[in-house]
């Protein structure tokens, strides 16, 4: 059944048969027991049928995770001297398409979960990618050790693993992007594109980017969630000061400047079952990213 399911899924992707596939999926999803390969023409992914596995979303929807943001980055990175940093890379949802899109661009992946990195490695090998470097570490504001929990039974899906305050979980290494560049582990280019999705630890990672922001053209895509507020006292004030000190602006993915007060108001008004407001973009004021056309998907 696995091979038949994989064949029908890939035919449905190729010929855009998503409505008929939806019926097939509802009827036969329970017969899918093993991972399958989904072919999105220019790249492939292993997708797992287990209920809490993040890649299962691709089996159900026949499209890649966060497609709009990935295409936005691909359009911005086109023909530029650039690198891409995927902080909280999971199975490579961002890194695989971006690395395949331009094999001259170096992609650096970071995730403290061995489970996630193992699936990333699977997808790197599946696509025969040579321009991805991966590191099983967390990214924060400085070198330190913290407790990390990637026990799937504690989360809604495998994209929710996070740093925890208790002594449960496992000890992991944290480092900053500034340090990794200084130590030569990351080779910077004039333009650095960064995606940060680390379940409330985003502001720590941003605080470890201050020298990088100063020295390079940096565009940062980050998730704005309730978890960030939980991890920081007086976060609104600290985040506002960070933006001002580093001469940054915050935008949505249409590159419209956002009001921070309104963002916090909308976040606070989210229902109890919603943790994330949206993905937003940080960049320096008046740098040359503005000269690039934003191509629609």
N, C-alpha and C positions, 0 to 999 in steps of 0.2 A: 504493500500500500504506500510505503514511503516514496518509492520511485515514481509511482503513478501520481501521487500528490505533488511531488516536485515538478514533474513534467507539466501537469495542468497549471500549476502556479506560474511557471516560466512562460508557457504559451499565453497565459492571461496577461502577464507583464508585457510581452512582446507586442501583442495585438490589442492591448488596452481593453481587455474583457472583464473589467472589474465588477460589473453588476452580475453577470452570470457566475463569476468566480465566488462572489459573496454567498450565493445560494449553495454552491458546492462546498464552501468552507463551513457553513452552518451545519450541513448534513454530515460531513465527513471529518471534521476536525478532531474528533475523538479517536479516530483510527491512526492519526499521526503520532508515532511513538519516538522517532529519532530525528536528529537534526537534518535539515535539507539545505541545498544550495539554491539561493535566489540570484538570478542573473539579471542585473540592471544595465546590460549592454556594455558599458565601459568598465564595470567593476562588478564583483560578486560578493555575497555575504553568506556565511553560515547562519542559519536561523534555527532556533531551538523551540520546540513546541511546549515546553514546560510552562505552566500558567504564569509564574512570576519572572520568567526570563524576559529581559527587555527586548531581545531580538524577536520574540514572538509577535510583537506589534507589526513587524514587516510581513509575517506570514498572513496575518489577518487583513492588512491594508494594502499589501503589494506596492509599497513605496518606502523610501528610505526615511529614517528618523530625521526630523528637523530639516526637511528638504529645502525650505525657503531660506533658512540661515546658511546652509551649506552652499547653495547656489549664489547667495549674496557674497560670501567670502570668495568663492571661485571667480566671480566677476571682478571683484576688487583686486585680487591677487594676480590677475592676468597680465603677463608681460612685465612684471615688476621684479626687482631684486628684493626678494622677500623670503621669510621663513614662516612656518605656521606652528604654533604651540597649542597642543590639545591637552588641557589640564582637566583631568577627570575624563579620560578617553574611553573608558569602558571597552566595548568590543571593536571600537574604531569607526563608529557611525559617521563622524566628521572626517577623521584622518584618512580613511581608505579612499573616499571619493576625491578629496583634495590632493592626495599624493598621486593618484592615477591621472588626475586632470593635468598636472604639470610635473613631470618626473625630474625637472631641474630644481624644484623647490624642496628644501629639506623640511621634513615634518618631525616634530619631537612630541612624543606621547608620554603622559605621566598618569599613573594610577597606582595607589597603594595596595589594591586588591589583587592577589595572585589569580583569583578566579577570573577577574576582568582581563588581566594582562594575558592569560593563557588563551582567551578567546580572541583577543587582538592578534596574537601571534598566529593563530589559525587563519585569520582573515588576511594577514600579511602574506602568508605562504600561499593561500588560495589564489591571490592576485599577483603573486610573484613580484612583490614591491621591494625595491631596493633603497628607496629614499625616506624610509621611516626609521627613526631610532626610538626605542621605548625604554622606560625607566619605572621600576616598581617602587616608587616613592610618592609621598604626598608633597604638595606645594603649599607653602605658607609664607610667613614674614621673616623667618630666620631658621637656622639649624636647630633642631630639637627633636625629641621623641614624644609621641602622643599615643593614646589608645584609639584603636580603630576597630569598628565592628562590621564585618561583611558576612554575618550569619543571615542567610536569606529569610529564615523564619521570622526575623524581627522586622521585616520590611515589606512594602507592597510590591516591590519589584527589584531586580538586580541593578537598577540604576540609582538606588537610594542609599547605598552603603555610605557610612559617614564616621567622622571623628566623634568620639564620645567622651564625656567627663568621668565616667566611672572607670574602675580598674578591670572591667570586663573586656572582651575582645583581645586583640593582640597589639603589642608595641610596634609602631612603624616609624620610619625616618621621615622627617620633614626638612625640606630645604627651600630656599627662595630662588626665583628666576634670576634676580640680580647676582646672587652667589654663583649660580650655575653658568652664567655668562662669564663672570670674573674668573672662574676656575677652568674655563675653556671647554666645558661639557656641552654648552650650546654655542654654536658659532653664529653670531648675529649678522643680519643684513640691514640695510638702510630701513627697510619696512618690515615690521613684525606684527603678524596677525595672531591674536590669542583668543581661544575659547576657554572660558572657565565655567565649569558646572560641577561643583564639589559639595553640594548639599549643605549650604550654610557656611562653608569655610571660605567663600569667595573673597571676603574683605581681608582676611589674613593674606591670601595670595596677592591681592592688590597692593597691600602694604609692603610686600617684598618685591615690588616692581618699580619703585620710585626712580631709581637710577636708570632703568631701562626706558621708562617713560620720558625722562629728561634727555637721554642720548639718542633716541631713535624715533622714527615715525611709528607710533603704536596704535593699533585699533583693537579694542578689547570687547569681545562679546561675552556677556555674563548674565547669569540667572538671578533675578531679583525675587527673593522668597522670604517667607516668615522665618525660616531657619536662620537667616543672616541676623535678624533682630534678636533671636534667642541667644546667639553666640557672642553678643557684644552689648555691654552696658552703654547707654547713651549713643546708640549707633547712628541715629539721624544726624546728630551734631558732628560726630567723628567723620562720617561719610561726606558730609557737606564740606568740612574743612579739608579733607583729602582732595576733593574735586577742585576746590579753590587753590590750594597750595600747589597742585600739580598742573594748574591751568587747563583743566579738562572741561569738556561739555558731555552731557549725557543725552542720548538720542534713542528713538525707537528704530525698528528695522526699515522704516521709510526715510531715515535720516532727518526726522523732525525733532528739534530740541525739546527736551522734557523738563517739566517743572518738578523738582524734587519733593516739594510739599504735596503736590497732587499724586505723585507716585506712592508716597507713604499713606495718603488717605485711601487710595484705591486698594493698597495692600491690606490695610486694616479692615476694609469693608468686604474682603473676600470671605466666603462662607467657610464653615469649619472643615469641609472636605476638600478645600483648595489651598494649597501651600504656596504656589508660584504665581506671581503677577504676570510676568512675561520675561523674555530675553531683551536686554538693552545693550547699547553700544557706548563705550567710553573712548574718546579720542581728544587729542590736544586741539585747542582752538586754532583755527586758520592754518592748519598744516595741509600738505599737498594731497591728502586723500580727497579733499573737496574738488580737486580738478578732475577726478575720475567720474565718468558717467556711470550711473547705476542702471545696469541692464536688468530688465524684468525677466523672470523665469519663462 
